[in-house]
């Protein structure tokens, strides 16, 4: 039996502990089997498990439960994590890591553009995210357009190219959503809208065109005549058919209600992002059954429409019955500080349970990935983190981050600790970006 240990750190145990239901699937020991013993396990789906055991086989979770009920397989690599807290890897529903740019100044609506084609997989930001305990990201284009392009969902595996990070759907396509925005960001000189009303009219116009394009395709299928492909319309049909979720930047309460009206009219699936004033219209959001991805810490001195952002938003939405997740909008919130979003929300009235879900399972649900990640359940991907103490304590450190059964961050290593505590330049030395014409800043 191989035994490893995580360096001891002061810990702050969870206040509420309950007997846990033993969860397991058959485990057969081999070189890919790891057992984590002694930690307080926070599975998110289910009660915390004091002194628990988590067994990982290959890329998936094989078993977890109390030490009295889960047997460590013979030959497994055993990790002594006594006194630590082990919980699912964090899911960031809104990130801009990878220095990617999407739509440009040529038009306010560009659904055919893919952020996938512009991401630097070796960017140091991904290392910082692993140091913060993040294992799954929704990487987005910027909010300077009504529709700035297709987002991409990533797993933070070790990567040489973007293909190493991609999450694929059951059909084998690249998983992702569609980025939309309203409010002040997209209001500019023509061809961009100058008013909020014109902005909505432009969006509605393109979505109606997509419906006409679908009818054209259906007629062509009946007649056998070829139809010239339109990549923008194809992407919009994915939105209208619910195959691609809209991730919608919106702040003011009136802008939030505008999104809900458009969604009711045209039937697309949407996640509301930022929602600085969601606390003003929580009942309307709940009635629409729309989830919210909340930014708890917005940019100091940021945009005027975010002036009423409130730490109480998560709790207000929770009590209204809204599914709530958190996001970093990195760089707005550094990925290494993501756990603090939950802590601040709890301090302002959100329940502990909902706040921990907002970091993990709720985000996975918003990305249609809950069957794979977001909680510690046998059969799910082995995405988890080892913490020095209570997840909501400012003193807690992320000690290890594991993605699909592989350790991708270890604070005990000098190079990883530098990433965790260093400044913005910490990370891969060859990840710097130089653009003499400043084109890469467009569209963020």
VOKOLBA-212436 format. One line per field, with one value per residue (C-alpha): residue in three letters; residue number from 0; x, y, z. Coordinates in nm, 3 decimals, m for minus. Example, Ala and Ser with C-alpha at 12.3 -4.5 7.8 and 13.67 -1.06 7.14 Angstrom:
BEGIN
residu	c(Ala; Ser) $
num	c(0; 1) $
c1	c(1.230; 1.367) $
c2	c(m0.450; m0.106) $
c3	c(0.780; 0.714) $
END
This chain:
BEGIN
residu	c(Unk; Unk; Unk; Unk; Unk; Unk; Unk; Unk; Unk; Unk; Unk; Unk; Unk; Unk; Unk; Unk; Unk; Unk; Unk; Unk; Unk; Unk; Unk; Unk; Unk; Unk; Unk; Unk; Unk; Unk; Unk; Unk; Unk; Unk; Unk; Unk; Unk; Unk; Unk; Unk; Unk; Unk; Unk; Unk; Unk; Unk; Unk; Unk; Unk; Unk; Unk; Unk; Unk; Unk; Unk; Unk; Unk; Unk; Unk; Unk; Unk; Unk; Unk; Unk; Unk; Unk; Unk; Unk; Unk; Unk; Unk; Unk; Unk; Unk; Unk; Unk; Unk; Unk; Unk; Unk; Unk; Unk; Unk; Unk; Unk; Unk; Unk; Unk; Unk; Unk; Unk; Unk; Unk; Unk; Unk; Unk; Unk; Unk; Unk; Unk; Unk; Unk; Unk; Unk; Unk; Unk; Unk; Unk; Unk; Unk; Unk; Unk; Unk; Unk; Unk; Unk; Unk; Unk; Unk; Unk; Unk; Unk; Unk; Unk; Unk; Unk; Unk; Unk; Unk; Unk; Unk; Unk; Unk; Unk; Unk; Unk; Unk; Unk; Unk; Unk; Unk; Unk; Unk; Unk; Unk; Unk; Unk; Unk; Unk; Unk; Unk; Unk; Unk; Unk; Unk; Unk; Unk; Unk; Unk; Unk; Unk; Unk; Unk; Unk; Unk; Unk; Unk; Unk; Unk; Unk; Unk; Unk; Unk; Unk; Unk; Unk; Unk; Unk; Unk; Unk; Unk; Unk; Unk; Unk; Unk; Unk; Unk; Unk; Unk; Unk; Unk; Unk; Unk; Unk; Unk; Unk; Unk; Unk; Unk; Unk; Unk; Unk; Unk; Unk; Unk; Unk; Unk; Unk; Unk; Unk; Unk; Unk; Unk; Unk; Unk; Unk; Unk; Unk; Unk; Unk; Unk; Unk; Unk; Unk; Unk; Unk; Unk; Unk; Unk; Unk; Unk; Unk; Unk; Unk; Unk; Unk; Unk; Unk; Unk; Unk; Unk; Unk; Unk; Unk; Unk; Unk; Unk; Unk; Unk; Unk; Unk; Unk; Unk; Unk; Unk; Unk; Unk; Unk; Unk; Unk; Unk; Unk; Unk; Unk; Unk; Unk; Unk; Unk; Unk; Unk; Unk; Unk; Unk; Unk; Unk; Unk; Unk; Unk; Unk; Unk; Unk; Unk; Unk; Unk; Unk; Unk; Unk; Unk; Unk; Unk; Unk; Unk; Unk; Unk; Unk; Unk; Unk; Unk; Unk; Unk; Unk; Unk; Unk; Unk; Unk; Unk; Unk; Unk; Unk; Unk; Unk; Unk; Unk; Unk; Unk; Unk; Unk; Unk; Unk; Unk; Unk; Unk; Unk; Unk; Unk; Unk; Unk; Unk; Unk; Unk; Unk; Unk; Unk; Unk; Unk; Unk; Unk; Unk; Unk; Unk; Unk; Unk; Unk; Unk; Unk; Unk; Unk; Unk; Unk; Unk; Unk; Unk; Unk; Unk; Unk; Unk; Unk; Unk; Unk; Unk; Unk; Unk; Unk; Unk; Unk; Unk; Unk; Unk; Unk; Unk; Unk; Unk; Unk; Unk; Unk; Unk; Unk; Unk; Unk; Unk; Unk; Unk; Unk; Unk; Unk; Unk; Unk; Unk; Unk; Unk; Unk; Unk; Unk; Unk; Unk; Unk; Unk; Unk; Unk; Unk; Unk; Unk; Unk; Unk; Unk; Unk; Unk; Unk; Unk; Unk; Unk; Unk; Unk; Unk; Unk; Unk; Unk; Unk; Unk; Unk; Unk; Unk; Unk; Unk; Unk; Unk; Unk; Unk; Unk; Unk; Unk; Unk; Unk; Unk; Unk; Unk; Unk; Unk; Unk; Unk; Unk; Unk; Unk; Unk) $
num	c(0; 1; 2; 3; 4; 5; 6; 7; 8; 9; 10; 11; 12; 13; 14; 15; 16; 17; 18; 19; 20; 21; 22; 23; 24; 25; 26; 27; 28; 29; 30; 31; 32; 33; 34; 35; 36; 37; 38; 39; 40; 41; 42; 43; 44; 45; 46; 47; 48; 49; 50; 51; 52; 53; 54; 55; 56; 57; 58; 59; 60; 61; 62; 63; 64; 65; 66; 67; 68; 69; 70; 71; 72; 73; 74; 75; 76; 77; 78; 79; 80; 81; 82; 83; 84; 85; 86; 87; 88; 89; 90; 91; 92; 93; 94; 95; 96; 97; 98; 99; 100; 101; 102; 103; 104; 105; 106; 107; 108; 109; 110; 111; 112; 113; 114; 115; 116; 117; 118; 119; 120; 121; 122; 123; 124; 125; 126; 127; 128; 129; 130; 131; 132; 133; 134; 135; 136; 137; 138; 139; 140; 141; 142; 143; 144; 145; 146; 147; 148; 149; 150; 151; 152; 153; 154; 155; 156; 157; 158; 159; 160; 161; 162; 163; 164; 165; 166; 167; 168; 169; 170; 171; 172; 173; 174; 175; 176; 177; 178; 179; 180; 181; 182; 183; 184; 185; 186; 187; 188; 189; 190; 191; 192; 193; 194; 195; 196; 197; 198; 199; 200; 201; 202; 203; 204; 205; 206; 207; 208; 209; 210; 211; 212; 213; 214; 215; 216; 217; 218; 219; 220; 221; 222; 223; 224; 225; 226; 227; 228; 229; 230; 231; 232; 233; 234; 235; 236; 237; 238; 239; 240; 241; 242; 243; 244; 245; 246; 247; 248; 249; 250; 251; 252; 253; 254; 255; 256; 257; 258; 259; 260; 261; 262; 263; 264; 265; 266; 267; 268; 269; 270; 271; 272; 273; 274; 275; 276; 277; 278; 279; 280; 281; 282; 283; 284; 285; 286; 287; 288; 289; 290; 291; 292; 293; 294; 295; 296; 297; 298; 299; 300; 301; 302; 303; 304; 305; 306; 307; 308; 309; 310; 311; 312; 313; 314; 315; 316; 317; 318; 319; 320; 321; 322; 323; 324; 325; 326; 327; 328; 329; 330; 331; 332; 333; 334; 335; 336; 337; 338; 339; 340; 341; 342; 343; 344; 345; 346; 347; 348; 349; 350; 351; 352; 353; 354; 355; 356; 357; 358; 359; 360; 361; 362; 363; 364; 365; 366; 367; 368; 369; 370; 371; 372; 373; 374; 375; 376; 377; 378; 379; 380; 381; 382; 383; 384; 385; 386; 387; 388; 389; 390; 391; 392; 393; 394; 395; 396; 397; 398; 399; 400; 401; 402; 403; 404; 405; 406; 407; 408; 409; 410; 411; 412; 413; 414; 415; 416; 417; 418; 419; 420; 421; 422; 423; 424; 425; 426; 427; 428; 429; 430; 431; 432; 433; 434; 435; 436; 437; 438; 439; 440; 441; 442; 443) $
c1	c(0.000; 0.145; 0.079; 0.111; 0.016; m0.082; 0.117; m0.076; m0.247; m0.478; m0.831; m1.178; m1.430; m1.785; m2.026; m2.301; m2.211; m2.456; m2.441; m2.379; m2.531; m2.262; m2.226; m2.026; m1.978; m1.757; m1.384; m1.103; m0.760; m0.501; m0.241; m0.517; m0.684; m0.646; m0.800; m0.828; m0.878; m0.952; m1.087; m1.422; m1.590; m1.842; m2.014; m2.261; m2.525; m2.572; m2.455; m2.090; m1.901; m1.658; m1.349; m1.458; m1.302; m1.308; m1.199; m1.105; m1.055; m0.906; m1.095; m1.407; m1.529; m1.572; m1.692; m1.724; m1.859; m1.754; m1.435; m1.640; m1.832; m1.589; m1.302; m0.972; m0.890; m0.574; m0.293; m0.450; m0.238; m0.357; m0.357; m0.372; m0.584; m0.686; m0.789; m0.855; m1.177; m1.243; m1.514; m1.603; m1.394; m1.528; m1.730; m1.689; m1.982; m1.827; m1.456; m1.237; m0.917; m0.703; m0.681; m0.933; m1.119; m1.427; m1.662; m1.515; m1.646; m1.809; m2.150; m2.324; m2.452; m2.201; m2.325; m2.104; m1.784; m1.628; m1.411; m1.271; m1.066; m0.893; m0.794; m0.431; m0.440; m0.097; m0.205; m0.097; m0.454; m0.547; m0.274; m0.413; m0.759; m0.631; m0.463; m0.804; m0.966; m1.145; m1.186; m1.454; m1.490; m1.731; m1.495; m1.682; m1.634; m1.671; m1.989; m1.930; m2.175; m2.539; m2.415; m2.038; m2.017; m2.010; m1.869; m1.676; m1.686; m1.343; m1.201; m0.874; m0.670; m0.298; m0.293; m0.066; m0.346; m0.707; m0.818; m0.680; m0.926; m1.244; m1.557; m1.749; m2.122; m2.273; m2.293; m1.920; m1.954; m1.773; m1.980; m2.058; m2.323; m2.390; m2.281; m2.531; m2.540; m2.758; m2.729; m2.457; m2.174; m2.319; m2.443; m2.210; m2.204; m2.371; m2.387; m2.420; m2.739; m2.758; m3.049; m3.177; m3.489; m3.291; m3.067; m3.363; m3.505; m3.178; m3.168; m3.531; m3.476; m3.192; m3.377; m3.682; m3.451; m3.323; m3.680; m3.724; m3.394; m3.524; m3.836; m3.610; m3.411; m3.729; m3.859; m3.525; m3.529; m3.867; m3.763; m3.408; m3.267; m2.939; m2.933; m2.628; m2.503; m2.529; m2.313; m2.475; m2.822; m2.710; m2.578; m2.899; m3.106; m2.902; m3.005; m3.372; m3.379; m3.233; m2.914; m2.702; m2.776; m2.765; m2.533; m2.665; m2.471; m2.721; m2.710; m3.006; m3.344; m3.513; m3.250; m3.306; m3.680; m3.607; m3.415; m3.704; m3.953; m3.738; m3.690; m4.066; m4.135; m3.882; m3.835; m3.457; m3.284; m3.095; m2.873; m2.865; m2.513; m2.394; m2.752; m2.642; m3.005; m3.159; m3.257; m3.509; m3.688; m3.623; m3.988; m4.007; m3.688; m3.819; m4.152; m3.966; m3.766; m3.440; m3.110; m2.870; m2.492; m2.400; m2.083; m2.036; m1.734; m1.760; m1.487; m1.423; m1.513; m1.689; m1.982; m2.264; m2.533; m2.371; m2.387; m2.665; m2.480; m2.545; m2.388; m2.743; m2.837; m2.752; m2.966; m3.257; m3.259; m3.222; m3.525; m3.725; m3.649; m3.396; m3.104; m2.797; m2.437; m2.130; m1.868; m1.541; m1.554; m1.178; m0.998; m1.280; m1.247; m0.920; m0.990; m0.771; m1.025; m1.339; m1.420; m1.467; m1.776; m1.960; m1.826; m1.943; m2.283; m2.331; m2.230; m2.503; m2.777; m2.741; m2.753; m2.430; m2.574; m2.686; m2.357; m2.149; m2.382; m2.341; m1.967; m2.016; m2.335; m2.549; m2.287; m2.264; m2.641; m2.624; m2.369; m2.562; m2.273; m2.434; m2.426; m2.046; m1.927; m2.030; m2.075; m1.901; m2.111; m1.991; m1.970; m1.903; m1.570; m1.311; m1.298; m1.228; m1.015; m0.839; m0.866; m0.674; m0.995; m1.351; m1.436; m1.581; m1.287; m1.060; m0.769; m0.836; m0.598; m0.648; m0.388; m0.460; m0.677; m0.766; m0.930; m1.057; m0.841; m0.521; m0.356; m0.321; m0.221; m0.019; 0.055; 0.335; 0.537; 0.733; 0.630; 0.262; 0.279; 0.426; 0.123; m0.107; 0.049; 0.231; 0.121; m0.045; 0.276; 0.306; 0.281; 0.414; 0.692; 0.607; 0.242; 0.296; 0.101; 0.233; 0.021; 0.170; m0.166; m0.378; m0.620; m0.647; m0.827; m1.123; m1.442; m1.356) $
c2	c(0.000; 0.335; 0.617; 0.989; 1.276; 1.636; 1.880; 1.961; 2.299; 2.450; 2.338; 2.465; 2.184; 2.226; 2.300; 2.068; 1.702; 1.427; 1.055; 1.000; 0.752; 0.521; 0.560; 0.314; 0.123; m0.185; m0.106; m0.327; m0.210; m0.127; 0.142; 0.398; 0.358; 0.630; 0.642; 0.966; 0.893; 1.097; 1.419; 1.572; 1.511; 1.767; 1.587; 1.876; 1.616; 1.476; 1.562; 1.616; 1.297; 1.332; 1.114; 0.996; 0.791; 0.882; 0.618; 0.715; 0.466; 0.608; 0.924; 0.862; 0.846; 0.483; 0.515; 0.751; 0.732; 0.691; 0.498; 0.232; 0.161; 0.212; m0.031; 0.092; m0.137; m0.345; m0.188; 0.157; 0.467; 0.602; 0.978; 1.075; 1.390; 1.377; 1.718; 1.851; 1.917; 1.750; 1.884; 1.892; 2.097; 2.449; 2.538; 2.889; 2.972; 3.292; 3.333; 3.512; 3.313; 3.224; 3.576; 3.500; 3.757; 3.686; 3.931; 4.250; 4.597; 4.493; 4.409; 4.396; 4.039; 3.769; 3.426; 3.235; 3.347; 3.095; 3.186; 2.834; 2.959; 3.231; 3.073; 3.026; 2.698; 2.773; 3.102; 3.137; 3.216; 2.848; 2.769; 3.035; 2.886; 2.541; 2.705; 2.845; 2.502; 2.553; 2.243; 2.347; 2.677; 2.846; 3.069; 3.355; 3.629; 3.980; 4.178; 4.463; 4.312; 4.212; 3.870; 3.825; 3.457; 3.104; 3.019; 2.699; 2.471; 2.353; 2.101; 2.220; 1.913; 1.948; 2.098; 2.163; 2.275; 2.382; 2.032; 1.899; 2.119; 2.073; 1.908; 1.716; 1.652; 1.307; 1.370; 1.443; 1.817; 2.084; 2.186; 2.555; 2.825; 3.161; 3.493; 3.778; 4.115; 4.417; 4.743; 4.999; 4.779; 4.723; 5.081; 5.253; 5.424; 5.246; 4.966; 4.914; 5.031; 5.369; 5.288; 4.996; 4.971; 4.950; 4.684; 4.453; 4.521; 4.412; 4.089; 4.008; 4.076; 3.822; 3.554; 3.594; 3.560; 3.235; 3.103; 3.190; 3.017; 2.700; 2.710; 2.750; 2.443; 2.241; 2.338; 2.252; 1.913; 1.841; 1.965; 1.833; 2.172; 2.276; 2.571; 2.792; 2.754; 3.049; 2.989; 3.273; 3.134; 2.780; 2.899; 3.089; 2.780; 2.592; 2.864; 2.856; 2.475; 2.477; 2.298; 2.600; 2.790; 3.170; 3.316; 3.671; 3.963; 4.194; 4.426; 4.661; 4.525; 4.662; 4.496; 4.169; 4.188; 4.263; 3.936; 3.749; 3.901; 3.805; 3.456; 3.418; 3.536; 3.317; 3.025; 3.001; 2.875; 3.139; 3.191; 3.548; 3.666; 3.935; 4.047; 4.334; 4.432; 4.082; 4.140; 4.398; 4.149; 3.813; 3.705; 3.770; 3.572; 3.285; 3.284; 3.254; 2.957; 3.113; 3.053; 3.331; 3.334; 3.602; 3.804; 3.877; 4.104; 4.343; 4.575; 4.865; 5.186; 4.982; 5.064; 5.285; 5.024; 4.798; 5.060; 4.873; 4.541; 4.385; 4.099; 3.998; 3.902; 3.532; 3.497; 3.692; 3.477; 3.157; 3.240; 3.321; 2.974; 3.067; 2.839; 3.046; 3.002; 3.220; 3.329; 3.516; 3.708; 3.667; 3.919; 4.100; 3.847; 3.655; 3.283; 3.215; 3.397; 3.222; 3.057; 3.401; 3.460; 3.193; 3.321; 3.677; 3.555; 3.353; 3.650; 3.848; 3.591; 3.304; 2.955; 2.761; 2.472; 2.689; 2.883; 2.566; 2.443; 2.777; 2.711; 2.361; 2.175; 2.478; 2.592; 2.242; 2.243; 2.576; 2.426; 2.100; 1.914; 1.802; 1.436; 1.459; 1.705; 1.946; 1.691; 1.384; 1.092; 0.750; 0.743; 1.116; 1.258; 1.264; 1.645; 1.754; 1.974; 1.927; 2.227; 2.313; 2.397; 2.521; 2.630; 2.957; 3.059; 3.334; 3.138; 2.826; 2.737; 2.511; 2.239; 2.016; 2.022; 1.702; 1.681; 1.347; 1.162; 1.352; 1.602; 1.934; 2.156; 2.081; 2.369; 2.163; 2.209; 2.532; 2.609; 2.558; 2.761; 3.049; 3.037; 3.038; 3.336; 3.527; 3.836; 3.855; 3.746; 3.417; 3.114; 2.993; 3.226; 3.189; 3.285; 3.660; 3.825; 4.115; 4.285; 4.600; 4.707; 4.629; 4.425; 4.148; 4.376; 4.414; 4.238; 4.156) $
c3	c(0.000; m0.107; 0.136; 0.069; 0.294; 0.254; 0.472; 0.786; 0.809; 1.072; 0.996; 1.077; 1.062; 0.937; 1.215; 1.102; 1.060; 0.984; 0.927; 0.557; 0.322; 0.190; m0.185; m0.389; m0.709; m0.754; m0.721; m0.848; m0.743; m1.006; m1.063; m1.124; m0.785; m0.520; m0.174; 0.022; 0.389; 0.702; 0.550; 0.612; 0.278; 0.154; m0.134; m0.196; m0.284; 0.064; 0.415; 0.510; 0.598; 0.891; 0.870; 0.528; 0.250; m0.119; m0.368; m0.722; m1.001; m1.318; m1.410; m1.201; m0.844; m0.737; m0.375; m0.082; 0.270; 0.634; 0.702; 0.876; 0.557; 0.266; 0.229; 0.089; m0.205; m0.177; m0.376; m0.387; m0.342; m0.009; 0.059; 0.425; 0.432; 0.798; 0.928; 0.579; 0.387; 0.053; m0.178; m0.549; m0.787; m0.838; m1.147; m1.287; m1.512; m1.652; m1.719; m1.972; m1.921; m2.220; m2.364; m2.635; m2.844; m3.050; m3.228; m3.379; m3.468; m3.794; m3.643; m3.304; m3.352; m3.455; m3.344; m3.588; m3.412; m3.170; m2.871; m2.913; m3.208; m3.006; m2.673; m2.570; m2.376; m2.228; m2.075; m1.712; m1.612; m1.632; m1.379; m1.145; m1.182; m1.078; m0.778; m0.682; m0.695; m1.026; m1.241; m1.495; m1.680; m1.918; m2.117; m2.280; m2.537; m2.406; m2.343; m2.587; m2.836; m2.828; m2.929; m2.929; m3.016; m2.890; m2.548; m2.471; m2.168; m2.050; m1.804; m1.653; m1.744; m1.815; m2.163; m2.457; m2.691; m2.658; m2.761; m2.431; m2.240; m2.440; m2.303; m2.567; m2.573; m2.606; m2.980; m2.995; m3.053; m2.852; m2.549; m2.510; m2.502; m2.667; m2.516; m2.525; m2.349; m2.298; m2.109; m2.166; m2.293; m2.641; m2.699; m2.943; m3.281; m3.577; m3.671; m3.294; m3.121; m2.954; m2.724; m2.520; m2.735; m3.058; m2.904; m2.840; m3.186; m3.348; m3.147; m3.219; m3.590; m3.613; m3.418; m3.644; m3.946; m3.798; m3.781; m4.148; m4.226; m4.061; m4.278; m4.581; m4.478; m4.430; m4.776; m4.931; m4.763; m4.918; m5.264; m5.261; m5.362; m5.195; m4.955; m4.910; m4.554; m4.314; m4.007; m3.811; m3.872; m3.789; m3.454; m3.382; m3.458; m3.198; m2.953; m3.052; m3.038; m2.685; m2.787; m2.697; m2.375; m2.384; m2.120; m2.090; m1.941; m1.770; m1.468; m1.419; m1.313; m1.628; m1.848; m1.662; m1.733; m2.099; m2.127; m1.965; m2.211; m2.510; m2.375; m2.322; m2.676; m2.856; m2.616; m2.583; m2.268; m2.073; m1.771; m1.640; m1.559; m1.315; m1.225; m1.001; m0.943; m0.937; m0.575; m0.702; m0.931; m0.763; m0.781; m1.154; m1.214; m1.004; m1.188; m1.519; m1.387; m1.503; m1.318; m1.221; m1.224; m0.973; m0.951; m0.582; m0.613; m0.908; m1.029; m0.790; m0.965; m1.235; m1.460; m1.332; m1.404; m1.142; m0.866; m0.682; m0.669; m0.330; m0.133; m0.034; m0.392; m0.355; m0.044; m0.188; m0.502; m0.300; m0.086; m0.399; m0.535; m0.806; m0.894; m0.803; m0.915; m0.878; m1.129; m1.136; m1.466; m1.426; m1.417; m1.239; m0.957; m0.950; m0.990; m0.686; m0.468; m0.595; m0.260; m0.106; m0.322; m0.124; 0.207; 0.141; 0.023; 0.341; 0.551; 0.372; 0.433; 0.187; 0.336; 0.364; 0.165; m0.127; m0.129; m0.159; m0.432; m0.608; m0.635; m0.772; m0.863; m0.953; m1.202; m1.347; m1.398; m1.580; m1.819; m1.867; m1.701; m1.373; m1.477; m1.495; m1.233; m0.955; m0.675; m0.534; m0.653; m0.773; m1.148; m1.185; m1.297; m1.020; m1.001; m0.643; m0.421; m0.088; 0.145; 0.458; 0.643; 0.617; 0.259; 0.384; 0.603; 0.481; 0.628; 0.419; 0.136; m0.163; m0.110; m0.409; m0.719; m0.905; m1.248; m1.374; m1.124; m1.203; m0.969; m1.154; m0.861; m0.548; m0.310; m0.154; m0.475; m0.494; m0.852; m0.772; m0.452; m0.653; m0.880; m0.577; m0.399; m0.674; m0.860; m1.200; m1.372; m1.182; m1.406; m1.737; m1.855; m2.225; m2.187; m2.238; m2.520; m2.726; m2.991; m3.139; m3.281; m2.973; m3.185; m2.928; m2.684; m2.921; m2.823; m2.464) $
END
